[in-house]
Amino acid sequence: MVRVKKRLGKILIEAGLITEEQLQQALESQDGKTLGRTLVDLGFITEADIAATLAKQMSLSFVDVGNYEINPSAATIISEDMARRYTVLPIDFEEEKLVVAMADPANIFAIDDLRIVTGYDVKPVVATESDLLAAINQHSRVDRAVEQVVESIAPEVEAEVAVPEKEEVEEAREAPIVKLVNLILTEAVRDRANDVHIEPQEKELRIRYRIDGVLHEIMSSPKKVQNGVISRIKIMAGMDIAERRVPQDGRFSLTVDKKEIDFRVATLPAIHGEKIVLRLLEKESIMMDLDELGLLQESYERFKNSFTKPYGAILVTGPTGCGKTTTLYAVLNVINTVERNLITVEDPVEYRLTGVNQVQVNPKAGLTFASALRSILRNDPDVVMIGEIRDGETALIAIESALTGHLVLSTLHTNDAPSALTRLTEMGLEPFLTSSAVDCVVAQRLARRLCKECKESYRPSPEMLKRVGFPSAEGGVPTLYKAKGCKKCNNTGYKGRIGIYETMMVSETIERLTVERATTEQIKEVAIAEGMKTLREDGFEKVCLGITSLEEILRVIV
């Protein structure tokens, strides 16, 4: 395999795409990844460049797998494990040969194995690694395996019949149920889902994934698997399977495609059975860049001016699941230096950050946000991140910390930035403390990004723009983009998400209004006059840039 890696490196050097120094750096930084993936991750080259160069060098065809009409009979001729092991996918038959898309066509071991397993002569073509992985995911969906799993479950086990606890545990540990639950969770990770919703209905069990903030129905299973699936997940999460009358919380971890995923589980008793929601969190270390989150230059400069100060409070606001914690992690990555002592208190610790002391809240042991925060302040921190300000006690300690020389980062549940100041007053804090401590408030939402491969340009009517309050542009009606849908985005027209931000600096005027207990609207008027761009304005600007669609902004922002 070393010869193959060196060969790829030599090909790319000869093509003038990378230097000897970049190749050496990539070989030293591989850490179990392929050389091609390492070069892409380091920003030295793109996947398309690698694939096109390999194809040209080896006199092979380059195939855009994302838009290729894959022959299902070919795609299923090898196992999913084999496809993932070699990053290959048979896509067609041609003159009694099997056409196989490969990320590394120089891998002769893969070609030999494919020839032995399938019995066909192999015709390799070149494709990008990310397109291949997406195609492999698409051809190993849950719904194709569900029928086999359901058929193997004893038909006499009906969900309508109350199952004794002992029998229920045994049912939850049966191989078909275990396989079905594993399929649901594995596909959720591969589909980039944020949440999995398992919802008992009157005559079926509905499974939905929330992908890029929108729920998609993935499958409906027969009612007879309901008890087994729910009990299996409760056992995995360490819950009491005999208790069905009250909500429960739990968590567990799984390794999927060499990534460790943390699942937070919550149950809710409903009329047709317990609804379960699983939130997916990647546990591996991450390095987030504020530029990638979607902050426009003006908002970024205002925000940066605040988090580079030695003390003060910075609040990020918005509803659950809008990316508040992600934004704070990105800030921590920027300010994380050897000279600073950074401590966080979170529930849960969503991501591991190197060099940051992260504390997990444990209410059962008496470790709450407030008690943890008191202990943290005795550990000489420079920067403190509080996962969420939930009560007046936590808020008071956080504000007092910001007033005594600490940089405090936290989140709060409010609809916009100006509301954060009045919300703290409602929680029992004195307005003069809040106004003195809070330096910046950032409100945010997440909107779906338009798929780069299939987005369509169009000219909206002036009447429609006026109706939605779109700012008038110089030179007439602007060219906007809308979602279309292709194979690369699962026909949704969107792929990934972008942050929409509202950055409010707490000026002397806003401080005075806070002390005078002014309304949110009064504070908002002053903030806009001082240069704050509202969530809606920030969203419209991203629409003009072709990053997202007008419909998407109107969906997520009032």
C-alpha positions as CSV (number, residue, x, y, z in Angstrom):
1,M,0.0,0.0,0.0
2,V,2.9,2.3,0.6
3,R,3.9,1.9,-3.1
4,V,0.4,2.9,-4.1
5,K,0.5,6.1,-1.9
6,K,3.9,7.1,-3.2
7,R,2.7,6.5,-6.8
8,L,-0.3,8.8,-6.3
9,G,2.0,11.5,-4.8
10,K,4.4,11.2,-7.7
11,I,1.6,11.5,-10.2
12,L,0.3,14.7,-8.6
13,I,3.8,16.2,-8.4
14,E,4.4,15.5,-12.1
15,A,1.1,17.1,-12.9
16,G,2.2,20.2,-11.0
17,L,-0.7,20.0,-8.6
18,I,1.4,19.6,-5.4
19,T,5.0,20.1,-4.3
20,E,7.5,17.7,-2.8
21,E,7.1,19.6,0.5
22,Q,3.3,19.3,0.5
23,L,3.6,15.5,-0.3
24,Q,6.0,15.0,2.6
25,Q,3.7,17.0,5.0
26,A,0.7,15.0,3.9
27,L,2.5,11.7,4.4
28,E,3.5,12.8,7.9
29,S,-0.1,13.9,8.7
30,Q,-2.1,10.9,7.4
31,D,-3.2,9.4,10.7
32,G,-4.9,6.5,9.1
33,K,-6.5,8.4,6.3
34,T,-5.7,7.9,2.6
35,L,-3.1,10.2,1.0
36,G,-5.7,11.7,-1.3
37,R,-8.1,12.6,1.6
38,T,-5.2,14.0,3.6
39,L,-4.1,16.3,0.8
40,V,-7.7,17.5,0.4
41,D,-8.1,18.1,4.1
42,L,-4.9,20.1,4.2
43,G,-6.2,22.3,1.4
44,F,-3.4,21.4,-1.1
45,I,-5.7,20.1,-3.8
46,T,-9.4,19.3,-4.5
47,E,-10.9,15.9,-4.9
48,A,-11.9,16.7,-8.5
49,D,-8.3,17.5,-9.3
50,I,-7.1,14.2,-7.9
51,A,-9.7,12.2,-9.8
52,A,-9.2,14.0,-13.1
53,T,-5.4,13.7,-12.9
54,L,-5.5,10.0,-12.1
55,A,-7.9,9.4,-14.9
56,K,-5.7,11.2,-17.4
57,Q,-2.5,9.6,-16.2
58,M,-3.9,6.1,-16.3
59,S,-5.9,6.6,-19.6
60,L,-9.2,5.9,-17.7
61,S,-12.5,7.7,-17.8
62,F,-13.6,10.1,-15.2
63,V,-17.3,9.6,-14.0
64,D,-19.4,12.1,-12.0
65,V,-21.0,9.4,-9.9
66,G,-23.4,12.0,-8.3
67,N,-25.2,12.5,-11.6
68,Y,-24.6,9.0,-13.1
69,E,-27.6,6.7,-13.6
70,I,-26.2,3.8,-11.5
71,N,-27.4,0.3,-12.4
72,P,-29.0,-1.2,-9.2
73,S,-28.0,-4.7,-10.3
74,A,-24.4,-3.7,-10.5
75,A,-24.4,-1.6,-7.3
76,T,-25.6,-4.6,-5.2
77,I,-23.3,-7.2,-6.6
78,I,-20.7,-6.6,-3.8
79,S,-21.3,-6.2,-0.1
80,E,-21.5,-2.8,1.5
81,D,-18.4,-3.7,3.7
82,M,-16.3,-4.4,0.6
83,A,-17.5,-1.2,-1.1
84,R,-16.5,0.9,1.9
85,R,-13.2,-1.0,2.5
86,Y,-11.9,-0.1,-0.9
87,T,-14.1,3.0,-1.6
88,V,-15.4,1.5,-4.8
89,L,-18.9,1.0,-6.3
90,P,-19.9,-1.1,-9.3
91,I,-22.1,1.3,-11.5
92,D,-22.8,-0.6,-14.7
93,F,-22.2,-3.6,-17.0
94,E,-20.4,-3.1,-20.3
95,E,-19.6,-5.8,-22.8
96,E,-19.6,-8.5,-20.1
97,K,-17.4,-6.4,-17.9
98,L,-18.3,-4.8,-14.6
99,V,-17.7,-1.0,-14.6
100,V,-16.4,0.0,-11.2
101,A,-16.0,3.6,-10.0
102,M,-12.9,3.9,-7.8
103,A,-11.3,6.7,-5.8
104,D,-7.9,4.9,-6.2
105,P,-7.7,3.0,-9.5
106,A,-4.1,2.2,-8.8
107,N,-5.2,-0.2,-6.0
108,I,-4.6,-3.5,-7.8
109,F,-5.6,-5.5,-4.7
110,A,-9.1,-4.0,-4.8
111,I,-9.4,-4.9,-8.5
112,D,-8.2,-8.4,-7.9
113,D,-10.7,-8.9,-5.0
114,L,-13.5,-7.5,-7.1
115,R,-12.7,-9.9,-10.0
116,I,-12.7,-12.9,-7.6
117,V,-15.9,-12.0,-5.7
118,T,-18.0,-11.0,-8.7
119,G,-16.7,-13.3,-11.3
120,Y,-16.5,-10.4,-13.8
121,D,-13.6,-8.8,-15.5
122,V,-13.3,-5.3,-14.0
123,K,-13.3,-2.0,-16.0
124,P,-12.2,0.7,-13.6
125,V,-13.3,4.3,-13.9
126,V,-12.3,7.2,-11.7
127,A,-14.6,9.1,-9.3
128,T,-14.1,11.5,-6.3
129,E,-14.1,9.9,-2.9
130,S,-16.9,12.0,-1.5
131,D,-19.2,11.2,-4.4
132,L,-18.4,7.5,-4.0
133,L,-19.2,7.5,-0.3
134,A,-22.5,9.3,-0.9
135,A,-23.4,6.8,-3.6
136,I,-22.5,3.8,-1.3
137,N,-24.7,5.3,1.4
138,Q,-27.6,5.7,-1.1
139,H,-27.4,2.1,-2.2
140,S,-27.4,0.7,1.4
141,R,-30.5,2.4,2.7
142,V,-32.5,1.3,5.7
143,D,-35.7,0.7,3.8
144,R,-34.3,-2.1,1.6
145,A,-33.1,-4.1,4.7
146,V,-36.2,-3.4,6.8
147,E,-38.4,-5.9,5.1
148,Q,-36.0,-8.8,5.7
149,V,-35.6,-7.8,9.4
150,V,-39.4,-7.4,9.9
151,E,-40.1,-10.8,8.3
152,S,-37.7,-12.5,10.6
153,I,-39.5,-11.1,13.7
154,A,-42.1,-13.5,15.2
155,P,-45.5,-12.4,13.8
156,E,-47.3,-13.2,17.1
157,V,-45.4,-10.4,18.9
158,E,-48.0,-7.6,18.5
159,A,-47.4,-4.1,20.0
160,E,-51.0,-3.7,21.0
161,V,-50.6,-6.5,23.5
162,A,-48.9,-5.5,26.8
163,V,-45.7,-7.5,27.0
164,P,-44.4,-8.5,30.4
165,E,-41.1,-6.9,31.3
166,K,-39.0,-10.1,31.1
167,E,-40.3,-11.0,27.7
168,E,-39.8,-7.4,26.5
169,V,-36.2,-7.4,27.5
170,E,-35.7,-10.7,25.6
171,E,-37.5,-9.3,22.6
172,A,-35.3,-6.2,22.6
173,R,-32.2,-8.3,22.6
174,E,-33.3,-10.5,19.6
175,A,-31.0,-10.3,16.6
176,P,-33.6,-8.8,14.2
177,I,-34.5,-6.0,16.5
178,V,-30.8,-5.2,17.2
179,K,-30.1,-5.2,13.5
180,L,-33.1,-2.9,12.8
181,V,-32.0,-0.4,15.4
182,N,-28.4,-0.5,14.3
183,L,-29.6,0.2,10.7
184,I,-31.6,3.1,11.8
185,L,-28.8,4.7,13.7
186,T,-26.1,3.9,11.2
187,E,-28.1,5.4,8.3
188,A,-28.8,8.5,10.4
189,V,-25.1,9.2,10.8
190,R,-24.4,8.6,7.1
191,D,-27.2,10.9,6.1
192,R,-25.8,13.7,8.2
193,A,-28.9,13.7,10.4
194,N,-29.0,15.9,13.5
195,D,-31.9,14.1,15.2
196,V,-33.8,10.8,14.8
197,H,-37.5,10.7,15.7
198,I,-39.1,7.3,16.5
199,E,-42.8,7.9,16.6
200,P,-45.5,5.3,17.4
201,Q,-48.6,5.9,15.3
202,E,-52.0,4.1,15.5
203,K,-51.1,1.4,13.0
204,E,-47.3,1.8,12.4
205,L,-44.0,3.0,13.8
206,R,-42.8,6.1,11.9
207,I,-39.0,6.9,11.6
208,R,-38.0,10.4,10.7
209,Y,-34.5,12.1,10.4
210,R,-33.9,15.8,10.8
211,I,-31.4,16.7,8.1
212,D,-30.2,20.3,7.7
213,G,-33.0,21.4,10.1
214,V,-35.9,19.8,8.2
215,L,-37.6,16.5,9.1
216,H,-37.7,13.7,6.4
217,E,-39.7,10.5,6.8
218,I,-37.3,7.6,6.2
219,M,-39.5,4.6,6.8
220,S,-42.7,3.2,8.4
221,S,-42.4,-0.1,10.2
222,P,-45.2,-2.5,11.1
223,K,-46.7,-1.9,14.6
224,K,-45.4,-5.3,15.8
225,V,-41.8,-4.0,16.0
226,Q,-42.6,-1.0,18.2
227,N,-42.1,-2.5,21.6
228,G,-38.8,-4.2,20.6
229,V,-37.3,-1.1,19.0
230,I,-38.3,1.3,21.8
231,S,-37.1,-1.2,24.5
232,R,-33.8,-1.8,22.6
233,I,-33.0,2.0,22.6
234,K,-34.0,2.4,26.2
235,I,-31.6,-0.5,27.2
236,M,-28.8,1.1,25.2
237,A,-29.4,4.4,26.9
238,G,-29.5,2.9,30.4
239,M,-33.2,3.8,31.0
240,D,-35.9,1.9,32.9
241,I,-37.8,-0.1,30.3
242,A,-40.6,-0.9,32.8
243,E,-41.4,2.8,33.2
244,R,-43.6,4.1,30.4
245,R,-45.6,6.8,32.2
246,V,-43.0,9.5,32.7
247,P,-40.4,11.1,30.3
248,Q,-36.8,9.7,30.7
249,D,-33.4,10.9,29.5
250,G,-30.3,8.9,28.7
251,R,-27.3,8.6,26.4
252,F,-25.0,6.1,24.7
253,S,-22.1,6.1,22.2
254,L,-21.6,4.1,19.0
255,T,-18.7,4.0,16.5
256,V,-19.9,4.4,12.9
257,D,-17.5,4.5,10.0
258,K,-14.6,5.0,12.4
259,K,-16.3,8.1,14.0
260,E,-17.5,8.0,17.6
261,I,-21.0,9.4,17.9
262,D,-22.7,10.3,21.1
263,F,-26.5,9.8,21.1
264,R,-28.6,11.8,23.6
265,V,-32.0,10.1,24.1
266,A,-35.3,11.5,25.4
267,T,-38.6,9.7,25.7
268,L,-42.1,11.2,25.8
269,P,-45.2,9.1,26.7
270,A,-47.8,9.5,24.0
271,I,-51.2,7.9,23.3
272,H,-49.9,5.3,20.9
273,G,-46.7,4.5,22.9
274,E,-43.4,6.3,23.8
275,K,-42.0,8.7,21.3
276,I,-38.2,8.7,21.3
277,V,-35.9,11.4,20.0
278,L,-32.1,10.8,19.6
279,R,-29.8,13.8,19.1
280,L,-26.5,12.9,17.3
281,L,-23.2,14.5,18.4
282,E,-19.8,13.7,17.0
283,K,-17.4,13.3,19.9
284,E,-14.1,13.7,18.0
285,S,-12.1,16.8,18.3
286,I,-13.0,19.6,15.8
287,M,-11.4,22.8,14.6
288,M,-14.2,25.2,13.6
289,D,-13.5,28.4,11.6
290,L,-15.8,31.4,12.3
291,D,-15.5,32.3,8.6
292,E,-17.1,29.0,7.6
293,L,-20.1,29.5,9.9
294,G,-21.5,32.3,7.7
295,L,-20.6,35.6,9.5
296,L,-20.4,38.4,6.9
297,Q,-17.4,40.7,7.2
298,E,-19.1,43.6,9.0
299,S,-20.7,41.3,11.6
300,Y,-17.5,39.3,12.0
301,E,-15.5,42.5,12.8
302,R,-18.1,43.6,15.4
303,F,-18.1,40.1,17.0
304,K,-14.3,39.8,16.9
305,N,-13.9,43.2,18.6
306,S,-15.8,41.8,21.5
307,F,-14.3,38.3,22.0
308,T,-10.7,39.6,21.8
309,K,-11.3,41.8,24.9
310,P,-9.8,40.4,28.2
311,Y,-13.2,40.5,30.0
312,G,-16.9,41.0,29.6
313,A,-19.9,38.8,28.7
314,I,-20.8,37.6,25.2
315,L,-24.2,36.0,24.8
316,V,-25.3,34.0,21.8
317,T,-29.1,33.7,21.6
318,G,-31.6,31.7,19.6
319,P,-33.9,28.6,19.8
320,T,-32.7,25.1,20.5
321,G,-30.7,23.6,17.6
322,C,-29.8,26.8,15.9
323,G,-26.0,26.3,16.3
324,K,-25.3,28.6,19.4
325,T,-22.9,26.1,21.0
326,T,-21.1,25.6,17.6
327,T,-20.5,29.4,17.4
328,L,-19.1,29.5,20.9
329,Y,-16.8,26.5,20.1
330,A,-15.5,28.4,17.0
331,V,-14.7,31.4,19.3
332,L,-12.9,29.1,21.7
333,N,-10.8,27.8,18.9
334,V,-9.7,31.3,18.0
335,I,-8.8,32.4,21.5
336,N,-7.4,29.1,22.7
337,T,-3.7,29.8,23.4
338,V,-1.1,28.4,25.8
339,E,-1.2,31.7,27.8
340,R,-4.9,31.4,28.6
341,N,-6.8,29.1,31.0
342,L,-10.1,28.2,29.3
343,I,-12.8,26.3,31.3
344,T,-16.2,25.3,30.0
345,V,-19.3,23.9,31.9
346,E,-21.7,22.1,29.5
347,D,-24.6,19.7,29.5
348,P,-23.5,17.7,27.7
349,V,-19.9,18.2,26.4
350,E,-20.8,18.1,22.7
351,Y,-17.3,18.2,21.2
352,R,-13.8,17.6,22.6
353,L,-11.5,20.7,22.3
354,T,-7.8,20.2,22.8
355,G,-6.3,22.5,25.4
356,V,-9.7,23.4,27.0
357,N,-10.8,22.1,30.4
358,Q,-14.4,20.9,29.8
359,V,-16.7,20.1,32.7
360,Q,-19.8,17.9,32.3
361,V,-22.9,18.9,34.4
362,N,-24.2,16.1,36.6
363,P,-27.3,17.2,38.5
364,K,-27.7,13.8,40.3
365,A,-24.3,14.4,41.9
366,G,-25.1,18.0,42.7
367,L,-23.0,19.4,39.9
368,T,-25.2,22.1,38.4
369,F,-24.3,25.0,36.2
370,A,-24.3,27.3,39.2
371,S,-22.3,25.0,41.5
372,A,-19.8,24.2,38.8
373,L,-19.4,27.9,38.0
374,R,-18.5,28.7,41.6
375,S,-15.8,26.0,41.6
376,I,-14.5,27.1,38.2
377,L,-13.9,30.7,39.5
378,R,-11.6,29.2,42.2
379,N,-9.5,27.6,39.4
380,D,-8.1,30.9,38.1
381,P,-9.8,30.9,34.6
382,D,-9.2,33.6,32.0
383,V,-12.1,32.5,29.8
384,V,-15.3,30.7,31.0
385,M,-17.9,29.2,28.7
386,I,-21.3,28.3,30.2
387,G,-23.3,26.0,28.1
388,E,-26.6,27.7,28.9
389,I,-27.9,30.3,31.3
390,R,-31.1,28.6,32.6
391,D,-31.8,30.3,35.9
392,G,-31.2,33.6,37.8
393,E,-28.5,32.1,40.0
394,T,-26.4,31.0,37.0
395,A,-27.0,34.3,35.3
396,L,-25.9,36.3,38.4
397,I,-22.6,34.3,38.8
398,A,-21.9,34.7,35.1
399,I,-22.5,38.4,35.1
400,E,-20.4,39.0,38.3
401,S,-17.6,36.9,36.7
402,A,-17.6,39.2,33.6
403,L,-17.4,42.2,36.0
404,T,-14.4,40.8,37.8
405,G,-12.0,40.4,35.0
406,H,-13.2,37.2,33.2
407,L,-14.3,36.7,29.6
408,V,-17.6,34.9,29.8
409,L,-19.3,33.2,26.9
410,S,-22.8,31.7,27.2
411,T,-26.1,31.1,25.4
412,L,-29.6,32.2,26.2
413,H,-33.0,31.4,24.7
414,T,-34.4,34.6,23.1
415,N,-35.7,35.4,19.7
416,D,-33.3,38.2,18.9
417,A,-30.3,40.1,20.3
418,P,-32.0,43.1,22.0
419,S,-34.3,40.6,23.9
420,A,-31.4,39.2,25.8
421,L,-30.9,42.3,27.9
422,T,-34.6,42.4,29.0
423,R,-34.6,38.6,29.5
424,L,-31.8,38.9,32.1
425,T,-33.8,41.5,33.9
426,E,-36.8,39.2,33.9
427,M,-34.6,36.5,35.5
428,G,-34.0,38.8,38.5
429,L,-30.7,40.5,37.6
430,E,-30.3,44.2,38.3
431,P,-30.3,46.1,35.0
432,F,-27.2,48.1,36.0
433,L,-25.2,44.9,36.4
434,T,-26.4,43.5,33.1
435,S,-25.6,46.7,31.2
436,S,-22.1,46.9,32.7
437,A,-21.2,43.3,32.1
438,V,-22.6,42.4,28.7
439,D,-20.4,43.6,25.9
440,C,-22.0,41.9,22.9
441,V,-25.1,39.8,22.0
442,V,-25.3,37.6,18.9
443,A,-28.6,36.2,17.8
444,Q,-28.5,33.4,15.2
445,R,-30.5,31.0,13.1
446,L,-29.5,28.2,10.7
447,A,-30.7,28.2,7.1
448,R,-30.1,25.5,4.5
449,R,-27.4,26.2,1.9
450,L,-28.4,25.8,-1.8
451,C,-26.9,22.9,-3.5
452,K,-24.0,24.2,-5.6
453,E,-24.6,21.5,-8.3
454,C,-28.2,22.3,-9.1
455,K,-29.3,25.7,-7.9
456,E,-31.2,27.7,-10.5
457,S,-31.1,31.4,-11.1
458,Y,-34.3,33.4,-11.7
459,R,-35.6,37.0,-11.6
460,P,-38.3,37.5,-9.0
461,S,-41.2,40.0,-9.6
462,P,-40.9,43.5,-8.0
463,E,-44.3,42.9,-6.4
464,M,-43.2,39.7,-4.7
465,L,-40.0,41.4,-3.4
466,K,-42.0,44.3,-2.0
467,R,-44.4,41.9,-0.3
468,V,-41.7,40.1,1.6
469,G,-39.8,43.3,2.5
470,F,-36.8,42.6,0.3
471,P,-34.5,45.7,0.1
472,S,-34.7,47.4,-3.2
473,A,-31.5,47.0,-5.2
474,E,-29.8,49.5,-7.5
475,G,-30.2,48.6,-11.2
476,G,-33.6,47.0,-10.8
477,V,-34.6,43.4,-9.8
478,P,-31.6,41.3,-8.6
479,T,-30.8,37.8,-9.9
480,L,-31.6,35.3,-7.1
481,Y,-31.3,31.5,-6.8
482,K,-33.8,28.8,-6.0
483,A,-33.6,25.1,-5.1
484,K,-34.0,22.5,-7.9
485,G,-32.8,19.1,-6.6
486,C,-30.3,16.5,-7.9
487,K,-28.8,13.2,-6.8
488,K,-26.0,14.9,-4.8
489,C,-28.5,16.7,-2.5
490,N,-31.0,13.8,-2.4
491,N,-33.4,15.9,-4.6
492,T,-33.9,18.5,-1.9
493,G,-32.1,21.4,-3.6
494,Y,-30.1,22.0,-0.4
495,K,-26.9,20.6,1.1
496,G,-25.5,21.8,4.4
497,R,-26.4,24.9,6.5
498,I,-25.3,28.5,6.9
499,G,-25.6,30.7,9.9
500,I,-27.8,33.9,9.9
501,Y,-26.5,36.4,12.4
502,E,-27.6,39.6,14.2
503,T,-24.7,41.2,16.1
504,M,-25.5,43.9,18.7
505,M,-22.8,45.7,20.5
506,V,-23.8,47.1,23.9
507,S,-23.0,50.8,23.6
508,E,-23.4,53.5,26.2
509,T,-26.8,54.4,24.9
510,I,-28.0,50.8,25.1
511,E,-26.5,50.6,28.6
512,R,-28.6,53.6,29.6
513,L,-31.8,52.2,28.1
514,T,-31.2,48.9,29.9
515,V,-30.8,50.6,33.3
516,E,-34.0,52.6,32.5
517,R,-35.8,49.2,31.8
518,A,-36.6,50.2,28.3
519,T,-38.6,47.8,26.1
520,T,-36.9,45.4,23.6
521,E,-38.3,47.5,20.7
522,Q,-36.7,50.7,22.0
523,I,-33.3,48.9,22.4
524,K,-33.7,47.4,18.9
525,E,-34.3,50.8,17.3
526,V,-31.1,52.2,18.8
527,A,-29.1,49.1,17.9
528,I,-30.2,49.4,14.3
529,A,-29.4,53.1,14.2
530,E,-25.9,52.2,15.5
531,G,-25.2,49.7,12.7
532,M,-26.8,46.4,13.8
533,K,-27.9,44.3,10.8
534,T,-31.0,42.3,11.8
535,L,-31.4,38.6,11.2
536,R,-33.7,39.3,8.2
537,E,-31.3,41.8,6.6
538,D,-28.4,39.3,7.1
539,G,-30.5,36.6,5.5
540,F,-31.5,38.7,2.5
541,E,-27.8,39.6,1.9
542,K,-27.0,35.8,1.8
543,V,-29.9,35.4,-0.7
544,C,-28.3,38.0,-2.9
545,L,-24.9,36.2,-2.7
546,G,-26.6,33.0,-3.9
547,I,-25.8,31.1,-0.7
548,T,-29.4,30.3,0.2
549,S,-32.9,30.9,-1.2
550,L,-35.5,33.6,-0.4
551,E,-38.0,30.8,0.6
552,E,-35.5,29.4,3.1
553,I,-35.0,32.8,4.8
554,L,-38.7,33.3,5.1
555,R,-39.0,29.8,6.6
556,V,-36.5,30.3,9.4
557,I,-36.9,34.1,10.2
558,V,-40.2,35.9,11.0
